[in-house]
């Protein structure tokens, strides 16, 4: 019996190790997709994560799948592909509800839900009066816990950036939150192969430019390119614009 328990324990640990390795590989591939604007690769990774979850019903695989869907929607919205982003929305919302049924006190999942409602405001601006307060409520829930992650802090920054000032938006606070999130990513060794880390750097630059500090925005973009010289969005779009003294700040309130 003792030998059987030992064998089962080793097998269980082996399965966990394989799943962890698979998730690490998925994160690496998502990072490459983000850097190279590779929507095909991002879609493939999402499909693989979905198949893995269907097979294993592993909740952490579902969490990574949902994060990848959230990230891909942001990726598409940043590039003006609103209809494609809308197609992903129902699955991501369903997955979030499954995650919250597993643990309703999961701060990062409430943060994802707040982020999804931020996307809904952009994608469906006529319903902002409904989706705005809901998103703020989920963000308040995500930030109500003693320990919150860099990802949740990014959502706080996003809220402050995208919300009109009359409704609580504040570009200075957005900048502070993006900077704070970056420090947390760095202190917790979450820089490597993390699309959200480098995306946060980009949004810090965009926020600085929106504030009118294009010099600091340029420095942040140069830091991004030092880390990832082939980051296509920055290399081919944002950095050339700022060199031409063109604005890189983004406003979505009138998007259809």
N, C-alpha and C positions, 0 to 999 in steps of 0.2 A: 504493500500500500504506500509506504513512504517513497519507494522508488517511482511508483506511478505518479504521485503528487509532484515529485521533482521533475519528471519528464513533462507533465502538463504545465508546470511553471515555466520551464525552459521554452516550450512551444508558445506559450502566451507571450513571453518576453520577446521571442523571435518575431511574432506577428506584429507586436507593437513597434519593434525596431523597423520592420519592413514598411509599415504604414507611415512612420515618421520620416523614413527616407523618401518614400513616395511623395509626401507632402512637401518636403524640402525641395525635391526636384520640380514639383509643380510650381512652387514659389519662384524658383530660379527661371523657369520657362516664362512665367508671367512677367517677370522683370525684363527679360529679353524682348518679349512682345511689346512691352510698354516703351522701351528705349527705341525700338526700331519701327514703331507704328505698325506692328504686324497683327492686324485683326484676325487673320486666319489662325495664327499660332495661339492667340488668346482664346479664340473659340474652341480650338482643339483641346486646350488645357481644361476649360470649363466642362467640355463634354466628357473628358476622361475622369474628372473629379465627380461628375454626376454618376457615371457608370460605377465608379468605385463606391460611392455612397449607396447606390441601389444594391450593390453586391454585399456590402459589409454592414450597412446601417450605422457606421461609425459617426458619432455626433461631431467630432472634430473635423472629419472630412467634409461634413455638411457645412460647418462653419467656414472652412476655407473656400468651399464652392460658393457660398453666399458672398463672402468677401470678394471673390473674383468677379462675380456678377455685378456687385456694387462698383468695383473698380472699372469694369468694362463700360458700364453706363456712364460713369464720369468721363472716361476716355472718349466715348462717342459724343457726349454733350460738349466737351471742350473743343471738339472738331466740327461741331454743328450738325451732327448726324442724329437729330432728335427722334425721327421715326424708328430708327434701329434701336435706340435706347428704350423706347416705349415697348418694344417687343420683348425685352428681357424683364421688364418690371413685374409682371404677374408671378413668374417663377421665384424671383428674389423675395417678394413679399410672402409667398407661401413658405419658403424656406425659413424666413425669419420667424414666422409663427411657430414652426416646428421646433426651432431652437429655443424659443421662449417657453414652449410647453415642457421642454426638457429642464430648463432652469430660467425662471422668470426674473432672477436677480443677476443675470449675466450682463454686466455693464457694457461690454463691447457690442453685444447684440442690440441693446437699446440704442447704442450709438449708431449702429448700422441702420436701424429703423429710422432714426432721426435724419440720417443722411439720405435715405430713400425718399423721405418726405421732402427734403430739400430738392431732390431731383424732380419730384412731382410738381413742385412749385414752378420750376423752370419749364417742364414739359407741358404742364396744363395751367398756364398763368391765370386763366379765368376762374380757377378754383382756389386761388391763393388764400381767400378768406377762410376756407375750410382746412386746407392742408398746412397753412402757416402755423396756426395754433397747435395742431396735432403734432407737427414736427418739433415745435418748441417744447411740448409736453414730454415727448420721448427723449429729447436732449436733456431736459431737467432730470428725468429718471436716470439717464446714463451717468450724469455727473453727481448724483446723490450719494454715491458709495464712497467709502473712505479712500480706496485705492482705485484710481482710474488710469487707463493706458494712454499712450501717445495717440492712438487712433481716436479715442474719445475727445482728446484735446484738439485734434485736427477738426473734428465736427464742430467744436465750439468756435474755432477760427472761421470755418466755412460759414457758420451762421452769422457771425459778426461781419463777414465780408459781404455776403450776398443779400442780407436784409437791409431794406431802406432805413435810414437813420431815424425816421419817425417811429419805426417799429422796433427799434433797439439795435440797429446796425451801428458799428463803430469801427472805422478802418484802423485806428490806432490799437484797439483791443485785438482786432484780427491779427495784426502784425505780431503783437506780443504772444498770442496763443500759438501762431505758427512757429515762432522762435522757441517757445517753451516745448512744443511737441518735438521739434528737431533735437533739442537737448535730451529729452527723454529717450527718443530713438537711439541716440548716440550712447547715453549712459547705460542702456540696457542691451547694447550690442545688436541693434536691429537695423544697422545700415546696409549690410551686405545683402545683395539680391532682394531688396525690398523696394518695390515700385512706389509704395506709399511714402517712404522716406524721401525719395528724390522728387516725387510729385509735390510734397510739402515744401521743398526748397523752391520749386517753381512758383507755387502759390504765394510764398513769401515775397519773391521778386515781383509778382503781379500786384500784390498788395502795396508794396513800396512804391511801385510806379503809379498806382491809383492815388496814393497819398501825395504824389508829386515829387518823390525822391528818386528820380530816374538814375542818379549816380549810384546809389546803394543797390537799386534793382539790378543795374548792370554788373556790379560786383558779385551779387548772388548768382546771376546767370553764368558768370565766368567761373565761379566756384563749381557750379553744376557741370560745366564743360570740362573742367580739370578732372573731375571725378569720372565723367562719362563723355569723352570727346565725340562719340557718335550718336548722342542723344538727339534724334532727328527733329523733334518738336522745338527744342531749344536751338539747335545748330542751324536749322533751315528756316525757322519762323520767328521765334521770340527774340533771339539775340540780334539777328540782322535788323529787326524793327527798332530795337532800342538804340542800335548804332545810328540809325537814321532819324533818331529823336521822335519816333512814332510811339504812340501809346500801346502798351500790351495789356492794359487792364481790361477786364471783361464785365459786361452787364447783360443779364439775361431777362430782365423783367418784362420786356416786350416780345420775347420769343414766342413763336406759335408752334 
